[in-house]
Amino acid sequence: MRSPKLAAFELKRFARGRLPRAALVAVLLLPLLYGALYLWSFWDPYGRLDRVPVALVNDDKGATADGRKLAAGDEITKGLRESKLFAWHEVSAAEARKGVEDGRYYLSLTMPEDFSARIASSSGDSPETGALQVRTNDANNYLVGQISRTVFAEVRTAASTNASRSFLDRIFISFSGIHDATEKAAKGADELKGGIGTAKKGAKDLADGLKDAKDGSGRLAGGLTQLNKGASDLETGSQQVADGTRLLAEKVNGTAAVVRPYLRDNGRAIGDTARLVADSSQALRRQLGLLVKTAPGSAALARTSADQLSALYGTRCEDTPLPDPDLCPALKQARTTASDVALVAGDLNTLVAENSGTLKKLDGHLATLHQQATQLAKRSPHLAEDLESAVRDINRLNSGAKKVAQGADSLHTGLSGAKTASAALDSGVGKLKKGAGNLDGGLFRLADGSTELAGGLNDGVREIPDYGKKDRDARTEVMADPVRLAGQSLHTSPNYGTGFAPYFIPLSLWVGSMVAYMIIQPLNRRALAAGASARRIALAGWLPVAAIGVLQVAALMSVLHWGLGLRMAYAAGAVGFLALVTCCFAAIIQWLNARFGAPGRILVLALLMLQLTSAGGTYPVQTSPAFFGAIHPFLPMSYVVEALRRLITGGGLGPVWQACAVLAAFTAGALALTAVSARRKQVWTLDRLHPELSL
């Protein structure tokens, strides 16, 4: 009998009554308990966290920062309630502690009374971090504690980001304030630069002026020295004058007493004599003027006459053969006389020409004499009165000379002090000149420094940012949360159940095959008794369970897809691959049962445990102890889990093809080993007749 007929015959046994049919249906639906039921129980636990009761304690009293009220606790409380992350219950700290302890709340979140104050301290001298207090109790539920730690880490990050955003906003506002202040300082530095430039020019002008002042003070000191000497001489001279005027006054006063009667008695005669002198001097001036005027012409005329007489004498007396004896002596005498006259006239003209200055002075003296004589003639009737006036004038002159002498003495004394003061002034101006030079040099360096200061401040204005509100908000947003996780999942699982499906599906199929071999013999006894070939016996025992396994796959995937909403990237491929998986599992379980009998069922269960712990279905196998990592590559479920992840969530199909090859090899090997076991089972032994253990 062929293997398919033997397999069909084996399955027909379950149609003979209700209980066998019920058993067959139970075997078909058993994977739903492990696969669908397990996945359904935690298909999307994170989507139902709003049902988890959590205590929320807000003891925050608020704070004031930069004149604004800060209530961080209220803000976080409002945000948590709106998020519906958990089923929040606002309670007191004591009630929260008691509730977490007795299991009424899975955990508690507390915002202490100084929470806002600590956050506001970031702008003060002693910044402190605000602490959110989380209390968990793993005795209530360990996973809830783990989930809460992840969730509250995000809450803490959000709270820190908000606090940082406020702090950074103040910093950027401070930047704007610093920018404005620096800009004002830069303008002031520019004005300072201009003022220092003006001051520098003024200092240079001052230095130049003080240089001139030093020269002037030196000249003043020298001049005052000379003036002091002159004042000394003046003092001596004025004293001599005063002494002379005193003597003059004494003599005049004495002489006036003698002269006064003469002038009073002879005034008329003095007047006549004065007029005679005036007239004589006037006549003499006229004669002197005529002499000066006619001397050149008279000399020339006398020379001409002398030359004419000489020529006439030569013609009449010397050059003629018959001179006139009566005329020649007279002509000779006349020629001699004319020559002497011409000589005298020439000498007189030469005298007048060479002494023109003397003659002018003489003319001036004569004019003065004429004027004085005329005045004397006019004043002769009043000479006595003039004498009295002259005496008074001389006495006043004496008195004035005395005062001049006294003033010269005071002047000499004052100039001596001025000389000393001018020397001190010259020394002080010298020091001022040196100080002005130092000031000019210092202002030169100050001008360079102010230029660098103005340039640096202007550069600083360009470097210091001046953020507007929009730009400030954008930068605050970035710096408050500078590093964000740019999460990108190449193939995303929409929920927790989809992520665990590659783990629970092979588990349910393994259990399905394991239970199927509890009601179906791994080796057909009739075939063994009939002496059929071992290969046919192995296939006859494998095909019924493989067929049941395919039906289990169909039922399980239908419920997962249409019942729970499992979405698969490669649905047909996943179903076909799972058919191969259940066939492989059936072959392995068949061999273990065929080879070891009743103990083989324990080995099947043990092998299931080893595969579940080393397949990496929950945590990466690298996180497991080394033993599980060592057996991971040698167990079929490791490849099944990896391949199902690609078929359900997507990705490259390389692991799928690798798993197909591995599963085919496991299937062929298991069937071959089962055939070997079938051949051995055809030989009856005492152990088979009386087994040591029977299940």
Helices and strands as residue ranges (DSSP letters): H 3-12, G 13-15, H 18-34, H 36-41, G 45-51, E 53-58, E 63-65, E 68-70, H 72-83, E 87-90, H 93-102, E 107-111, H 115-120, G 121-123, E 133-136, H 142-265, H 267-313, I 314-318, H 327-354, H 356-379, G 380-382, H 383-463, H 469-480, H 496-519, H 525-530, H 534-558, I 559-564, H 571-596, H 598-614, G 621-623, H 626-631, G 632-634, H 636-649, H 654-681, H 686-689
